[in-house]
Amino acid sequence: MAVHQHPDLVRFSFRLSRCNTSRLWSALGLALSLPYRIGRYDYVVKLTETMIMATHTKVASPRNYGAPAGIRLVAAIESVGFPLFNAVQAANEAATLGLTKGHTNMLLHELAAGGWITRVKKGLYAVNDPLTRSPKAHPFSIGAAIVERAAISHWSAFQHWGLTEQIPSTVMLSSPTRTFPPAAEDHAASGRPGWTVAGVRYEFVSVPPPRFFGVTEVWLDEQSRVPVFERERALLDAFYHFHIFGSLSVGMEILEAHLSDIDVDRLVDYAVRFGVAAIVKRLGWVLDHLGTPRDVLQPLLAYPAKGNSPLDPGLPARGRHDATWHVIENLTRDR
């Protein structure tokens, strides 16, 4: 901390020097510290028998930002329908207000500090609700904007399509683009790269480009449209990504409860296109047990497979070997 000689402290020292302090020191010990505030600084006056000194620290209090130029910039951005905007868009709107690039960058920093906007990542911002100070944009929109090419997937896609009653605490997306979170601490226990924006965590699952298909554009509101995995494409991950879903029971239960909502022909076609024999055979076994006609399942039956794969890789590979579907029926009795 820096040492200051403040005029008020000098007068305080002069008054103290005129009194007999020997009894004070013997009563209070070798030193006495007193809190003292002058203006925007907190002072601690430390008294000893030989010196009087003051240290200061700045008061750390949030600024209630409300500069007219910043408010006009936010209004201009919202007027053109940008709940999410980048630095270039901000600069373009700022130019119409006669603001320079340097002034605009300063305003963006001040607006974020004041809670008017949220910094999503470098160069990307979201307009906040003035009451809640949280982004107005839907979390799916924010997630899709973090990485240039990504689609809502896994639990988040299931929630969107009404295939689960669970409300995921994390927004999950799949992307063929490698993602780099802003800091090492943004890697959760799952090991997947992620961002935390305004208290919401966003995680990305890397997929090979040939498997990034079955994406549809969905309108969330009158301004926002985001890419989402179709029901059938999202379901394939439940038969493959057991490190996310935990077991095969998730995919089985969704098919049992929502088979009428699923385009089975498309699901079969997507499974073959995905190109993983274990997925093809697991899916075929489940659909077969749900009474799907064999002619519909023929592409799955014809798909080549070497050896038998367990239905649920998370369980011991013990059970009946199904020669038709090349799977090991290692599910628990209740399944």
Residue, then its C-alpha position, 0 to 999 in steps of 0.5 A: m500500500a502507498v503511504h500518504q501524507h493527507p492534510d487532515l492527518v497532519r493536523f491530527s498528528f499535530r493535535l496528538s503531539r501536544c498531548n501526553t501519550s505515554r499513558l496511552w501507549s502503556a494502556l493500548g500496547l505498542a501500536l493503535s490502528l484507527p479506521y479513517r475515511i477521506g473522500r473516496y479513500d479508506y485510511v488506516v491511521k497507525l499510531t506508535e510512540t515514534m511515528i504516525m503513518a496512514t495507508h490507503t486503498k481505493v473503495a471497491s464499489p460498482r459504478n452505477y453507469g449511465a453515461p448518455a453516449g453508452i445508453r444511446l449506443v445500446a438503444a441503437i443496437e437494439s433498434v436494429g434487432f441485435p440482442l447479440f452483437n459483435a464489435v464490428q456491429a457495435a462500431n457500425e452503429a456507433a459511427t451513426l452516432g458520431l462515436t469514434k472506434g476508441h470511444t466505442n471500445m471504452l463505452l463497451h467496457e463501461l457498459a459491461a461493467g455497469g451491467w447494461i451488456t454482458r461480454v460473452k467472449k472476446g468481441l461478442y456481447a449480449v444486451n441485458d435486461p435493465l432490471t435483471r441485468s441478465p442477457k435478453a438473448h435465449p441461452f441457445s442463441i448465446g451458445a450457438a454464437i460462441v462457436e461459428r458452426a455448432a448445433i444444440s444437441h444431447w440433453s438440450a436438444f431433447q429438452h427442446w423437442g419435448l423428449t425429456e422432462q429434465i431441465p438441463s443445467t448446462v446448454m450442450l452443443s455439438s460442433p465439428t470446429r475445435t473449441f478453445p475455452p477462455a481459461a483452464e478453469d472453464h473445463a468442468a469435471s466432464g472434461r468438455p470445453g465450456w464457457t460460463v456466461a451470466g451464470v449459465r454453462y455452455e459445453f461443446v462436444s467435438v464431432p467429425p465433420p461427416r457426422f455433423f448432419g441432421v441439423t435444422e434451423v429453429w425459431l426461438d422468438e421473432q428475432s432468434r433462429v438457431p441450429v438444432f439437431e433433429r430428433e432422430r440425429a439427437l437420438l443417435d448420440a444416446f446410443y453412442h455417447f454413454h459418457i454423457f447419458g450414463s447408460l442405454s436406458v436414456g435412448m430406450e426410454i425416449l424411443e418407448a415414450h415418443l416412438s410416434d414422434i420419431d421418423v423411424d425411416r429417417l432414424v434408420d437412415y441416419a444410423v447407417r450414415f453415422g457409420v458406427a456398427a455398434i450404434v446400428k446394431r443397438l438401435g436395431w435391437v431396440l426398434d425390433h423389440l418395440g415391434t418395428p417392421r423388419d422391412v423398415l429395419q432391413p438397412l440396419l440388419a444388412y449393415p456389416a458388423k465384426g463380433n458382438s458389442p454389449l448393448d450397454p458398454g457401462l455394464p459387464a459384457r455378460g449375457r445372451h449373444d443375439a446372433t441377429w443383431h450382433v449384440i450382447e444382451n447385458l442389460t439389467r433385469d428391469r430392462 
